[in-house]
Amino acid sequence: GRSKTGSAVQGRSDDELSIQERAAQYVSRKPLFEFDFLVLPDDIRETLLSAIDLVRVEQKVFEEWNLRKIEPFPRTALNFYGPPGTGKTLAAHALASYINRPILAASYAHVESKFLGDGPKNIEALFYAAQRDNAVLFIDEADSLLSKRLINVTQGSELAVNSMRSQLLVSLEQFHGVVIFSTNLIENYDRAFETRMRHVHFPMPDECSRRRIWELHLPTELPGSSTMDLNQLASLDDICGRDIKNAVIDAALRAARSGKGMVEQDDLLKAVERLKQSRPRAES
C-alpha cells in the first residue's frame, strides 16, 4: 500500500499521512454474489443468518432498549475457517448482499508493510474506511493476524506482527459494524480474538452440496448444460466449489477454442481430472 498512499498526497511521507488520507487506498464495492448463490449445509447457513441478523435488530436493541449503555460498539465479528476454495470469500460477499451493504475486502498482504509502524496504521485506516462506507469489512488470509501474539520477540518482523495484532484488537473493539475474517487453519488462536468473534467452519462440500454447486455453475446459456448428468458430476469427490468453478471455465474455454460449440459431460470429467493432476503432490 505504500506506493498508493505515497502518491495520494504528493511530497509527503507515509508517516505524515492522516488516517483519512491513508484510508483513501481502501475502496468498497458492490458485493459480487447474492445469498442464494451460497451452497452450505443448512446448519451453517442458519449460523450465518442468525449472526448477521444483529444488524437488522440493532436499532431496537441498542437504541430503544439502551443496551448501548453496556456495549458502546455493537458489532458482528465472524471468523470463517476451513480449507481453501470452500466458499469463505463468496459467503462474505453473499452476507453483504443480504444486508444490502457494500463490501470492503482486503487481505493480510494489503495491510502488512516492510516499513516498521506502517502495518498498525494500515489496519486503523482499513477499519476507518469500512466505517466511512458503512461496508462489511472482509479480511482474507487473516491467519497471521489472529494467531497468538509472540512472546520474547527478537526480530523486527515479529515485532511488527505483534503491533498489528494489538492495533487490530483496538480497532475491533471500536468498530461499529460487520467484520469477517477468513482463515485456513489456525492451531493457536489468540485468546483475545477467539472470545470476540463467532467461528464458522466451512467444510469440503459433501455429494449433495457438490450437486447443487455444479447446478449453479452451469448457466442455461452454456451450450450442452441441459444434457449434463449432475449425479455423476456430484459423485466426483475431493473437490471444492472453487475446483468446480475452474473445471467449468476450463472445459468451456477448450470447447470454444476448438470450435466445438458446446460442452459435453466428458469435457467436465476431463477438466476435473486435469485439475486433480495439477495439484502439488503433498495435497494429493
Backbone as a ProteinNet text record, in pm:
[ID]
protein_1_A
[PRIMARY]
GRSKTGSAVQGRSDDELSIQERAAQYVSRKPLFEFDFLVLPDDIRETLLSAIDLVRVEQKVFEEWNLRKIEPFPRTALNFYGPPGTGKTLAAHALASYINRPILAASYAHVESKFLGDGPKNIEALFYAAQRDNAVLFIDEADSLLSKRLINVTQGSELAVNSMRSQLLVSLEQFHGVVIFSTNLIENYDRAFETRMRHVHFPMPDECSRRRIWELHLPTELPGSSTMDLNQLASLDDICGRDIKNAVIDAALRAARSGKGMVEQDDLLKAVERLKQSRPRAES
[TERTIARY]
79.5	0	82.8	217.5	297.9	296.8	307.1	310.8	179.5	69.2	-61.6	-78.3	-46.9	-66.2	35	157.1	259.7	222.6	156.8	120.4	-8	-82.2	-209.8	-188.2	-84.8	-56.2	89.6	112.3	246.3	335.4	460.5	560.4	559.2	485.2	481.9	506.6	573	599.6	476	473.9	360.9	342.1	453.2	443.9	358.8	351.9	279.9	133.1	94.9	-42.4	-141.6	-254.2	-361.1	-432.2	-512.3	-585.4	-681.8	-740.5	-831.9	-758.2	-638	-558.7	-511.9	-471.2	-425.9	-542.3	-661.5	-780	-827.7	-778	-822.5	-787.6	-686.7	-646.2	-744.4	-830.7	-925	-1063.5	-1112.6	-1238.8	-1336.1	-1457	-1557.7	-1623.9	-1694.1	-1760.1	-1889.6	-1970.6	-2093.2	-2055.7	-2123.7	-2091.8	-2108.8	-2024.8	-2023.9	-2124	-2170.7	-2257.8	-2379.6	-2493	-2615.7	-2613.9	-2697.4	-2700.8	-2748.5	-2835.5	-2888.6	-2781.8	-2670.9	-2563.9	-2475.2	-2499.6	-2416.8	-2466.6	-2379.8	-2416	-2339.7	-2413.8	-2355.9	-2457.6	-2412	-2507.6	-2603.8	-2726.8	-2831.9	-2791.9	-2723.7	-2689.3	-2591.7	-2501.1	-2405.1	-2474.7	-2565.8	-2643.7	-2719.6	-2779.2	-2855.3	-2764.2	-2645.5	-2548.2	-2515	-2491.4	-2458.2	-2573.5	-2694.1	-2810.6	-2839.3	-2825.8	-2854.1	-2750	-2623.6	-2518.8	-2542.3	-2580	-2595.8	-2726.2	-2819.1	-2946.1	-2928.5	-2812.5	-2784.8	-2802	-2758.4	-2766.8	-2912.1	-3000.8	-3142.5	-3210.4	-3172.3	-3239.5	-3156.6	-3045.5	-2952.6	-3016.8	-3092	-3153.9	-3242.8	-3326	-3417.6	-3341.3	-3247.5	-3179.9	-3087.8	-3007.6	-2905.1	-2950.5	-3051.2	-3100.5	-3226.7	-3334.7	-3461.3	-3447.9	-3380.2	-3366.8	-3240.3	-3163.4	-3047.3	-2938.6	-2919	-2805.7	-2672.7	-2679.6	-2555.3	-2487.9	-2566.8	-2512.7	-2406.9	-2426.5	-2330.5	-2238.7	-2276	-2190.9	-2194.2	-2098	-2099	-2075.4	-2008.9	-1974.3	-2028.1	-2159.4	-2212.5	-2155	-2114.9	-2054.9	-2084	-2075.8	-2080.3	-1942.3	-1871.7	-1738.7	-1742.5	-1707.5	-1711.5	-1575.1	-1540.7	-1420.7	-1462	-1445.7	-1474	-1345.2	-1348.8	-1227	-1256.1	-1156.9	-1171.8	-1075.3	-1073.9	-979.6	-1002.2	-899.1	-915.7	-1022	-1095.6	-1190.2	-1325.8	-1353.1	-1479.8	-1589.9	-1565.8	-1673.6	-1666.8	-1552.4	-1543.9	-1556.3	-1485	-1494.1	-1633.1	-1685.1	-1820.1	-1922.2	-1907.9	-2002.7	-1997.4	-1876.9	-1864.1	-1941.1	-1925	-1998.4	-2149.4	-2187.6	-2329.5	-2395.6	-2323.7	-2380	-2391.9	-2292	-2300.2	-2420.9	-2441.8	-2556.4	-2687.5	-2691	-2811	-2856.2	-2758.9	-2795.6	-2782.4	-2764.8	-2766.3	-2658.5	-2537.4	-2424.1	-2310.8	-2225.9	-2106.5	-2009.6	-1908.4	-1806.5	-1670.6	-1592.8	-1455.2	-1364.2	-1301.6	-1220.2	-1072.2	-997.8	-853.1	-794	-668.7	-602	-489.3	-432.9	-319.7	-208.7	-189.1	-83.9	-110	-238.1	-271.6	-235.1	-229.6	-208.4	-69.8	-3.3	132.3	223.8	335.6	429	571.1	663.3	804.8	859	780.2	821.7	763.3	848.7	806.6	710.6	597.3	499.4	388.1	406.7	302.2	185.1	214.4	110.1	-5.8	22.9	-85.2	-164.3	-94	-162.9	-254.8	-210.5	-294.1	-419.4	-405	-522	-620.5	-570.1	-655.2	-729	-657.3	-716.6	-819.1	-794	-886.4	-1021.4	-1018.1	-1142.2	-1210.8	-1130.2	-1186.1	-1261.4	-1200.3	-1261.8	-1393.4	-1396.4	-1519.2	-1630.4	-1593.7	-1691.5	-1739.7	-1647.7	-1677.6	-1781.5	-1766.6	-1854.4	-1973.6	-1983.3	-2086.2	-2080.5	-1958.4	-1934.5	-1907	-1939.4	-1893.9	-1743	-1666.3	-1521	-1481.7	-1413	-1370.1	-1218	-1155.9	-1010.2	-973.2	-920.2	-885.5	-742.8	-716.3	-582.9	-536.9	-626	-600.4	-531.3	-481.4	-418.5	-310.9	-223.9	-113	-163	-273.3	-325.4	-393.8	-460.2	-542.5	-470.6	-350.9	-280.3	-216.4	-168.2	-118.9	-6.2	-12.5	95.9	225.5	334.1	463.2	522.3	582.1	649	799.8	874.7	1020.6	1055.7	996	1017.2	1162.6	1221.2	1362.1	1380.2	1296	1315	1214.5	1255.4	1168.4	1036.5	1040.6	917.4	818.3	871	783.9	724.2	805.6	758.3	646.2	662.2	562.5	429	435.7	312.5	243.5	319.9	261.4	190.9	253.7	193.7	68	66.2	-53	-168	-136.1	-239	-295.5	-208.7	-255.1	-348.5	-311.5	-397.2	-528.3	-522.9	-644.7	-742.8	-693.2	-780.3	-848.1	-770.4	-825.4	-931.3	-897.7	-990.4	-1117.7	-1102.8	-1218	-1310.4	-1251.5	-1331	-1412	-1356.6	-1419.8	-1505.1	-1502.3	-1570.8	-1720.5	-1796.9	-1942.7	-1986.5	-2010	-2048.5	-2014.4	-2000.1	-1976.1	-1834.6	-1757.6	-1624.2	-1613.8	-1560.8	-1546.7	-1400.9	-1346.5	-1210.8	-1218.7	-1120.3	-1111.3	-975.6	-978.8	-854.8	-863.6	-748.4	-746.5	-744.9	-644.7	-637.5	-542.3	-594.7	-508.8	-501.8	-381	-363.7	-380.1	-329.9	-328.4	-390.7	-522.8	-587.6	-544.3	-525.6	-505.7	-637.2	-629.2	-749.9	-832.8	-764.6	-835.2	-925.1	-880	-962.5	-1068.5	-1028.5	-1117.8	-1249	-1242	-1361.4	-1440.7	-1388.4	-1454.8	-1527.2	-1523.8	-1587.7	-1653.1	-1745.5	-1810.2	-1737.2	-1702.2	-1625.8	-1719.5	-1705.3	-1791.6	-1703.5	-1724.5	-1642.6	-1701.2	-1615.1	-1653.7	-1591	-1671.6	-1615.8	-1601.7	-1528.9	-1532.1	-1675.2	-1729.1	-1870.2	-1894.9	-2008.8	-2048	-2114.4	-2158.6	-2211	-2333.7	-2420.6	-2541.9	-2504.9	-2408.9	-2364.8	-2295.3	-2214.5	-2144.9	-2244.9	-2352.5	-2452.7	-2511.6	-2543.8	-2601.5	-2499.9	-2373.9	-2270.1	-2252.5	-2248.2	-2241.2	-2360	-2477.6	-2600.3	-2591.4	-2542.8	-2533.1	-2424.1	-2327.1	-2214.6	-2229.7	-2348.1	-2374.8	-2491.8	-2464.5	-2571.6	-2650.9	-2778.4	-2861.8	-2810.3	-2739.8	-2685.4	-2566.3	-2506.6	-2390.7	-2437.4	-2398.8	-2444.6	-2405.2	-2504.9	-2480.2	-2511.2	-2535.6	-2555.1	-2676.5	-2780.3	-2903.8	-2888.8	-2781.2	-2762.7	-2672.4	-2622.9	-2526.3	-2591.9	-2517.5	-2560.6	-2504.9	-2587.8	-2542.5	-2504.9	-2573.5	-2543	-2402.2	-2366	-2230.1	-2125.9	-2152.8	-2059.5	-2046.6	-2159.6	-2158.7	-2081.7	-2072.3	-2002.4	-1850.4	-1801.4	-1657.1	-1617.4	-1544.3	-1515	-1379	-1347	-1221.3	-1206.5	-1318.6	-1312.9	-1401.8	-1363.1	-1436.8	-1507.8	-1578.8	-1652.9	-1563.8	-1447	-1354.3	-1308.9	-1285.6	-1246.7	-1355.3	-1480.6	-1592.4	-1600.9	-1588.9	-1590.4	-1479.1	-1358.1	-1243.4	-1258.7	-1317.6	-1336.7	-1435.3	-1543.5	-1642.6	-1579.4	-1504	-1440.1	-1338.7	-1258.7	-1158.3	-1224.9	-1330.1	-1399.2	-1463	-1523.3	-1589	-1487.5	-1374.5	-1270.7	-1216.1	-1192.9	-1140.2	-1241.7	-1370.5	-1474.6	-1485.7	-1475.6	-1486	-1365.8	-1246.2	-1124.8	-1122.8	-1175.9	-1171.2	-1279	-1371.8	-1480.2	-1592.5	-1590.4	-1691.1	-1830.6	-1833.7	-1961.7	-2047.3	-2005.2	-2081.3	-1990.2	-2034.6	-1960.5	-2034.9	-1960.9	-2021.4	-1976.7	-2047.6	-2017.1	-1869	-1819.7	-1682.2	-1582.1	-1617.6	-1529.4	-1510.8	-1619.8	-1613.6	-1536.7	-1560.3	-1489.8	-1339	-1300.4	-1157.5	-1099.7	-1179.5	-1132.5	-1104.2	-1192.4	-1171.3	-1045.6	-1026.6	-908.4	-780.7	-780.7	-662.8	-634.8	-742.9	-729.5	-665.9	-712.5	-657.8	-511	-477.3	-339.4	-243.9	-297.3	-211.8	-182	-247.4	-224.2	-83.9	-27.4	101.8	88.4	194.8	189.4	148.2	188.1	157.3	7.9	-70	-214.6	-286.6	-224.4	-296.1	-286.3
-120.6	0	125.6	114.3	235.6	320.4	259.1	336.9	410.4	343.3	406.7	527.4	506.1	617.7	727.8	687.7	787	877.1	819.8	900.7	979.6	940.8	1008.2	1153	1174.7	1310	1338.8	1417.2	1436.7	1511.2	1468.6	1540.1	1512.5	1410.2	1379.4	1231.2	1197.7	1056.9	992.3	858.3	785.8	820	846.2	874.6	998	1089.2	1214.8	1207.8	1097.3	1088.5	1077.3	1146.6	1131.7	999.5	955.4	829.2	838.8	957.8	975.4	958.5	1016.2	1006.2	862.7	796.7	658.6	567.5	599	516.1	530	631.9	654.6	538.1	459	345.1	228.5	230.6	120.1	161.6	91.8	129.7	11.8	36.9	-68.9	-83.6	-194.6	-220.5	-296.9	-302.5	-380.6	-528.4	-606.1	-749.3	-821.6	-921.3	-992.2	-1107.7	-1152.6	-1269.8	-1246	-1302.5	-1299.1	-1414.4	-1402.1	-1505.5	-1639.7	-1635.4	-1759.5	-1841.3	-1779.2	-1849.4	-1928.8	-1910.3	-1973.7	-2115	-2213.7	-2353.7	-2401.4	-2420.1	-2467	-2556.6	-2643.9	-2720.1	-2626.4	-2672.3	-2587.6	-2526.8	-2605.4	-2552.9	-2436.1	-2440.7	-2330.6	-2207.5	-2228.8	-2116	-2046.1	-2125.9	-2068.2	-1990.6	-2043.3	-1973.1	-1836.6	-1833.2	-1707.1	-1607.8	-1658.3	-1569.9	-1514.8	-1599.4	-1551.6	-1449.4	-1470.1	-1374.7	-1240.5	-1244.3	-1121.3	-1049.6	-1121.3	-1058.5	-952.9	-953.2	-846.7	-710.3	-701.9	-575.7	-530.6	-627.1	-596.2	-543.9	-600.6	-563.7	-466.8	-422.8	-340.9	-212.7	-143	-17.1	-36.3	-140.2	-165.9	-200	-295.3	-346.3	-242.3	-175.1	-87.5	57.4	100.8	237.5	240.3	177	180.2	113.4	-1.3	-74.1	-34.9	57.1	117.9	19.5	-85.3	-172	-110.1	5.3	78.2	120.2	124.9	159.2	57.5	-69.2	-172	-215	-181.5	-212.2	-94.2	0.1	120.9	92.1	-18.9	-50.1	-187.1	-196.5	-325.9	-364.9	-489.5	-533.2	-681.8	-722.5	-863.8	-900.2	-983.8	-1028.4	-1178.7	-1219.4	-1360	-1404.2	-1527.4	-1586.6	-1709.5	-1701.4	-1815.2	-1896.3	-2021.3	-2101.8	-2234	-2283.2	-2406.6	-2410	-2521.7	-2536.4	-2429.3	-2399	-2303.9	-2352.4	-2256.6	-2290.5	-2339.7	-2328.7	-2381.8	-2276.7	-2154.8	-2056.7	-1944.8	-1926.9	-1825.4	-1683.9	-1657.3	-1525	-1503.8	-1605.4	-1596.9	-1566.1	-1631	-1611.1	-1468.5	-1410.5	-1272.1	-1178.3	-1198.6	-1118.3	-1142.5	-1268.1	-1303.5	-1239.4	-1235.6	-1174	-1022.7	-961.1	-816.3	-787.1	-870.1	-854.5	-870.5	-966.9	-997.9	-878.7	-803.7	-686.8	-556.3	-570.7	-455.2	-351.8	-401	-312.6	-341.9	-243.2	-271.7	-357.3	-410.8	-490.1	-426.1	-420.1	-371.2	-490.3	-540.8	-662	-628.7	-687.5	-672.2	-801.5	-824.3	-941.9	-896.1	-990.9	-959.2	-889.8	-935.1	-875.8	-728.4	-686.8	-547.1	-454.8	-509.5	-421.6	-434.6	-547.8	-558.6	-465.9	-432.4	-342.4	-375.7	-356.2	-379.1	-262	-156.8	-41.3	-50.6	-57.2	-73.8	38.4	1.4	100.5	126.7	88	111.3	14.1	-111.6	-213.5	-173.8	-133	-90.6	28.3	121.9	238.2	195.3	96.8	47.2	-22.4	-95.5	-161.9	-57.4	42.3	150.9	218	241.3	305.9	216.4	85.7	-10.6	-8.2	-11.1	-5	130.6	236	369.6	373.2	313.4	313.4	234.3	123.2	42.9	120.9	191.4	273.7	388	447	557.9	515.5	394.2	346.5	265.4	248.5	160.3	23.4	-27.6	-151	-268	-387.4	-509.4	-518.9	-533.7	-543.8	-690.6	-729.4	-868.2	-872.8	-939.2	-951.3	-1096	-1117.9	-1251.7	-1287.7	-1417.5	-1466.9	-1408	-1413.1	-1345.2	-1435	-1551.4	-1645	-1577.7	-1501.5	-1438.4	-1337.8	-1271.5	-1167.7	-1225.9	-1340.8	-1393.2	-1495.4	-1538.7	-1636.9	-1568.3	-1648.4	-1594.9	-1493.9	-1388.1	-1290.4	-1353.9	-1313.2	-1374.7	-1317.6	-1407.8	-1367.3	-1371.3	-1289.7	-1281.7	-1250.8	-1142.8	-1103.3	-1062.5	-1114.9	-1083.8	-1009.5	-1039.8	-979.4	-868.2	-776.5	-664.3	-709	-814.7	-863	-916.2	-984.4	-1036.8	-922.7	-822.5	-704.4	-636.3	-628.6	-564.1	-639.4	-773.7	-853.8	-835.7	-834.8	-814.1	-679.1	-575.9	-442.3	-434.1	-508.9	-513.1	-582.8	-690.4	-761.4	-673	-598.2	-508	-401.9	-344.8	-244	-306.7	-430.2	-498.8	-513.5	-545.6	-557.6	-425.1	-317.6	-184.1	-148	-168.1	-133.8	-216.8	-342.7	-433	-388.3	-346.2	-300.7	-176	-89.5	38.9	38.4	-73.9	-80.1	-99.7	-24.1	-34.7	-94	-224.1	-284.3	-432.3	-481.3	-623	-641.2	-726.7	-760.6	-912.6	-959.3	-1102.3	-1132.4	-1229.3	-1276.4	-1410.6	-1438.6	-1568.4	-1629.5	-1752.8	-1823.2	-1966.7	-2025.1	-2164.5	-2259.1	-2247.3	-2331.3	-2267.1	-2227.9	-2169.8	-2267.3	-2309.2	-2401.2	-2326.2	-2204.5	-2129.3	-1991.4	-1984.9	-1853.8	-1775.9	-1646	-1558.2	-1555.7	-1582.1	-1590.1	-1461.8	-1348.7	-1219.7	-1212.8	-1270.4	-1271.1	-1381	-1494.2	-1610.2	-1577.8	-1497.8	-1466.1	-1349.4	-1283.1	-1164.9	-1191.3	-1313.4	-1340.9	-1478.1	-1493.4	-1622.4	-1696.4	-1821.2	-1900.5	-1990.3	-1985.6	-2062.9	-2151.6	-2282.1	-2376.5	-2398.6	-2387.1	-2413.7	-2546.4	-2653.5	-2785.3	-2805.2	-2908.3	-2951.9	-2996.7	-2966.9	-2998.1	-3148.9	-3192.7	-3332.4	-3350.4	-3471.8	-3500.5	-3416.7	-3398.5	-3318.7	-3173.7	-3119.3	-2981.4	-2969.4	-3070.2	-3064.4	-3063.1	-3138.5	-3140.8	-3001.1	-2936	-2801.1	-2701.4	-2716.4	-2625.7	-2644	-2770	-2794.4	-2729.3	-2746.1	-2691.9	-2540	-2473.5	-2326.6	-2277.3	-2363.1	-2321.8	-2363.3	-2410.9	-2446.2	-2361.1	-2239	-2148.9	-2210.8	-2178.8	-2232.2	-2185.6	-2071.7	-2020	-2102.5	-2183.6	-2263.9	-2381.8	-2386.8	-2496.2	-2633.1	-2719.5	-2852.9	-2866.2	-2753.9	-2759.4	-2843.6	-2842.3	-2914.7	-3066.8	-3110.9	-3255.7	-3318.1	-3238.8	-3290	-3385.2	-3487.5	-3579.4	-3526.9	-3450.3	-3385.8	-3487.2	-3600	-3701.7	-3758.5	-3781.1	-3830.6	-3726.2	-3600.9	-3493.4	-3479.7	-3491.1	-3477.6	-3590.2	-3704.3	-3819.2	-3801.4	-3702.6	-3675.9	-3611.6	-3684.3	-3632.9	-3563.1	-3513.5	-3442.8	-3318.1	-3253.1	-3124.2	-3024.7	-2899.2	-2793	-2705.1	-2607	-2518.3	-2446.6	-2402.6	-2334.5	-2428.6	-2555.9	-2655.6	-2670.7	-2676	-2692.2	-2572	-2453.1	-2331.1	-2335.4	-2369.5	-2372.2	-2479.8	-2593.9	-2702.5	-2660.5	-2593	-2546.5	-2445.3	-2350.9	-2248.3	-2312.2	-2405.1	-2473.4	-2548.2	-2623.3	-2701.5	-2609.5	-2499.4	-2406.7	-2338	-2296.8	-2231.4	-2326.6	-2451.7	-2550.2	-2577.7	-2586.4	-2611.7	-2494.3	-2372.8	-2253.9	-2243.6	-2271.7	-2262.6	-2366.8	-2483.9	-2592.5	-2577.7	-2484.9	-2464.1	-2566	-2645	-2749.6	-2690.5	-2575.1	-2506.7	-2550.6	-2653.6	-2694.4	-2769.5	-2777.2	-2850.6	-2980.2	-3089.1	-3219.3	-3271.2	-3371.9	-3431.5	-3470.9	-3533.9	-3581.8	-3466.6	-3350.7	-3233.2	-3193.5	-3200.2	-3163.8	-3269.1	-3396.8	-3504.3	-3492.6	-3463	-3447.4	-3323.4	-3217	-3093.5	-3117.8	-3193.3	-3225.9	-3310.6	-3405.8	-3493	-3411	-3319	-3231.9	-3150.4	-3099.8	-3017.2	-3097	-3219.4	-3303	-3335.8	-3360.9	-3396.5	-3278.2	-3157.6	-3038.3	-2997	-3061.3	-3024.2	-3063.4	-2987	-3028.5	-3167.6	-3243.6	-3382	-3393.1	-3295	-3300.3	-3302.5	-3242	-3233.9	-3359.2	-3431.7	-3542.6	-3669.6
0	0	0	16.4	31.1	-94.3	-208.8	-332	-354.8	-318.4	-339.1	-247.6	-116.4	-25	-52.1	-89.6	-116	-231.5	-333.1	-448.8	-426	-321	-296.9	-252.9	-176.2	-127.3	-160.3	-263.8	-315.3	-215.8	-214.8	-137.9	10	53.8	196.9	216.1	324.4	352.5	412.2	411.7	469.6	617	687.2	830.1	858	760.5	782.4	740.1	678.3	628.7	743.6	730	828.3	803.1	898.3	881.6	762.4	743.1	629	496.6	488.1	365.5	341.5	448.3	435.7	396.6	446.1	417.7	273.3	203.2	65.2	-27.1	10.6	-73.6	-63.5	40	59.6	10.7	-89.6	-153.9	-150.9	-105	-101.1	-238.3	-258	-385.5	-361.2	-463.8	-455.7	-446	-357.9	-347.4	-480.5	-503.4	-631.1	-635.4	-517.9	-514.9	-426.7	-468.5	-389.1	-289.1	-185.7	-82.1	-138.1	-236.1	-295.1	-366	-399	-469.5	-373.4	-243.1	-140.7	-112.4	-129.2	-103.4	20.1	129.5	255.1	325.3	414.8	495.7	568.7	589.8	648.2	781.8	866.2	999.3	989.7	891.3	874.9	817.4	723.3	670	781.5	871.8	983.2	1078.5	1102.5	1187.6	1129	999.2	932.5	940.6	914.4	914.7	1054.2	1155.7	1291.6	1335.6	1293.5	1329.6	1262.8	1137	1060.1	1095.5	1156.3	1195.2	1302.9	1369.7	1466.1	1399.8	1274.5	1201.2	1188.6	1166.3	1143.7	1270.9	1386.3	1512.3	1596.4	1540.6	1618.2	1671.7	1587.1	1627.8	1750.4	1745.1	1857	1984.7	1974.3	2093.6	2157.3	2073.6	2129.7	2147.3	2070	2085.1	2172.5	2126.1	2201	2338.2	2341.8	2468.1	2544.6	2488.8	2554.2	2597.5	2518.3	2550.1	2509.9	2444.9	2416.7	2547.7	2654.2	2786.3	2829.8	2791.8	2831.9	2717.1	2591.7	2475.8	2379.6	2396.1	2312.3	2163.7	2133.3	1994.1	1953.9	1930.9	1887.8	1752.8	1740.6	1613.9	1593.4	1470.9	1436.2	1383.8	1458.3	1415.5	1392.5	1270.6	1232.4	1181.8	1209.4	1150.6	1070.5	939.6	851.2	838.8	880.6	869.5	799.8	728.4	654	537.1	463.1	351	244.9	165.6	55.2	-43.6	-100.8	-206.3	-160.1	-29.7	23.1	36.5	-13.9	-19.1	82.3	146.2	251.7	193.7	85.5	21.4	-37.1	-103.3	-160.4	-51.3	64.5	175	227.8	232.5	278.6	185.7	54.9	-42.9	-29.8	-11.3	-1.9	119.9	232	352.9	336.2	273.9	247.7	158.9	58.9	-30.8	45.7	136.9	215.2	299.7	354.3	436.7	357.5	224.7	135	170	188.8	214.8	117.5	91.2	10.3	90.8	23.3	91.8	68.5	173.9	164.2	192.5	88.7	100.8	96.5	189.1	192	246	217.9	273	364.5	436	523.1	444.3	320.2	235.7	207.1	208.5	181.1	296.1	418	533.2	594.2	570.2	624.4	544.9	603.5	536.1	577.1	484.3	519.2	600.9	612.3	691.1	832	930.2	1069	1108.9	1164.5	1209.8	1111.1	985.1	884.7	898.8	935	945.3	1036	1161	1250.9	1195.7	1131.8	1073.8	960.3	882	772.6	825.2	933.8	994.1	1044.7	1112.6	1162	1045.6	935.8	817.6	749.7	750.1	689.4	761.3	893.7	971.7	954.6	947	923.3	790.8	686.2	552.6	552.6	625.6	632.4	703.3	810.7	880.8	791	719.6	627.1	522.6	469.6	362.1	411.9	545.3	602.5	535.2	520.1	445.3	538.6	490.8	556.5	530.6	637.4	623.4	616.8	510.9	492.3	485.3	582.9	587.3	557.4	438.8	391.5	435.8	439.6	475.4	608.7	706.6	834.2	936.4	893.1	987.4	1073.4	1010	1083.2	1185.7	1152.9	1242.6	1366	1351.5	1460.9	1548	1506.3	1588	1709.1	1800.9	1928.6	1908.3	1991.3	1985.4	2037.1	1976.7	2006.9	2135.1	2212.2	2336.7	2311.2	2383.6	2365.4	2219.6	2169.8	2030.2	2009	1900.8	1873.7	1741.1	1641.8	1510.3	1484.7	1396.1	1363.2	1303.7	1220.8	1157.1	1259.6	1363	1469.2	1550.3	1575.5	1647	1569.4	1435.9	1350.3	1355.1	1349.4	1354	1488.4	1596.5	1729	1739	1685.8	1694.1	1607.5	1494.9	1412	1486.2	1556.9	1633.5	1744.8	1808.1	1914.6	1858.2	1743	1679	1633.7	1584.7	1540.4	1655.8	1774.2	1891.1	1922.9	1917.7	1945.2	1841	1713.7	1604.9	1612.4	1646.6	1656.6	1769	1881	1995.4	1961.2	1877.4	1849.1	1721.9	1650.6	1521.6	1539.8	1463.6	1468.1	1334.2	1330	1203.6	1195.9	1074.3	1049.3	995.8	1063.2	1014.3	1004.6	891.9	867.4	837.9	909.6	884.3	812.1	730.3	663.4	695.7	746.3	779.6	727.8	700.9	657.2	776.4	857.7	977.4	1075.6	1189.3	1292.5	1408.7	1440.8	1553.9	1686.3	1689.5	1814.7	1797.2	1813.7	1812.2	1934.4	1915.6	2029.6	2107.9	2233.9	2317.9	2309.7	2297.2	2289.9	2166.8	2056.6	1935.7	1942.1	1997	1999.2	2070.5	2175.2	2253.7	2196	2094.2	2039.6	1907.8	1861.7	1733.3	1732.4	1639.2	1620.1	1508.8	1536.6	1440.5	1360.5	1229.2	1139.3	1051.3	1061.1	983.8	845.1	744	605.5	563.3	558.1	525.5	374.5	335.6	195.7	166.4	48.6	20.7	10.3	66.2	50.2	-86.5	-116.6	-250	-283.1	-184.2	-205.1	-238.1	-163.6	-187.9	-323.2	-356.7	-486.5	-602.1	-589.1	-695.8	-716.2	-606.4	-614	-671.2	-633.3	-683.9	-834.6	-881.3	-1025.3	-1096.6	-1038.9	-1099.2	-1114.7	-1010	-1011.9	-1107.6	-1136.1	-1220.7	-1367.4	-1402.5	-1542	-1592.8	-1636.9	-1681.7	-1797.7	-1804.6	-1913.5	-2050.3	-2053.1	-2179.8	-2229.1	-2142.1	-2180.7	-2265.9	-2393.6	-2480.1	-2423.4	-2407.5	-2353.2	-2206.3	-2138.4	-1992.5	-1953	-2037	-2002.6	-2016	-2080.6	-2100.7	-1995	-1902.1	-1804.3	-1703.4	-1663.4	-1558.3	-1426.7	-1356	-1232.5	-1125.6	-1123.2	-1022.5	-1041.4	-1167.1	-1192.3	-1155	-1190.8	-1155	-1002.9	-933.5	-787.4	-719.8	-788.3	-729.4	-731.6	-806	-809	-677.3	-594.6	-460.7	-454.7	-336.6	-310.6	-397.6	-425.9	-494.7	-420.8	-426	-357.3	-460.2	-411.9	-501.2	-601.8	-556.3	-648.1	-757.8	-723.4	-824.1	-930.4	-885.9	-979.3	-1072.7	-1016.7	-1099.3	-1203.8	-1158.6	-1250.4	-1357.1	-1320.4	-1417.3	-1526.3	-1487.3	-1585	-1680.2	-1624.9	-1708.4	-1803.6	-1751	-1833.1	-1949	-1918.2	-2021.8	-2126.1	-2080.4	-2172.8	-2264.2	-2208.6	-2289.6	-2395.7	-2357.1	-2452	-2563.5	-2524.2	-2623.8	-2721.9	-2670.4	-2755.5	-2849.1	-2794.9	-2876.8	-2988.3	-2957.5	-3055.8	-3163.4	-3139.2	-3234.9	-3221.9	-3113.2	-3094.9	-3072.2	-3004.8	-2990.3	-2873.5	-2799.4	-2682.1	-2584.4	-2460	-2357.3	-2328	-2328.3	-2301.4	-2164.6	-2117.5	-1987.7	-1977.8	-2082	-2080.1	-2067.6	-2122	-2110.3	-1964.1	-1888.5	-1746.7	-1667.2	-1698.7	-1628.8	-1651.3	-1775.8	-1806.9	-1739	-1732	-1667.4	-1519.4	-1452.8	-1311.5	-1295.6	-1385.8	-1379.7	-1396.6	-1492.8	-1512.3	-1386.5	-1327.1	-1207.7	-1093.9	-1075.2	-967.3	-993.1	-1118.7	-1152.6	-1138.1	-1148	-1139.8	-996.5	-900	-760.3	-715.5	-622.6	-564.9	-503.1	-509.7	-463.3	-316.8	-237	-93.2	-67.9	-158.9	-138.8	-185.6	-279.2	-340.9	-259.9
[MASK]
++++++++++++++++++++++++++++++++++++++++++++++++++++++++++++++++++++++++++++++++++++++++++++++++++++++++++++++++++++++++++++++++++++++++++++++++++++++++++++++++++++++++++++++++++++++++++++++++++++++++++++++++++++++++++++++++++++++++++++++++++++++++++++++++++++++++++++++++++++++++++++

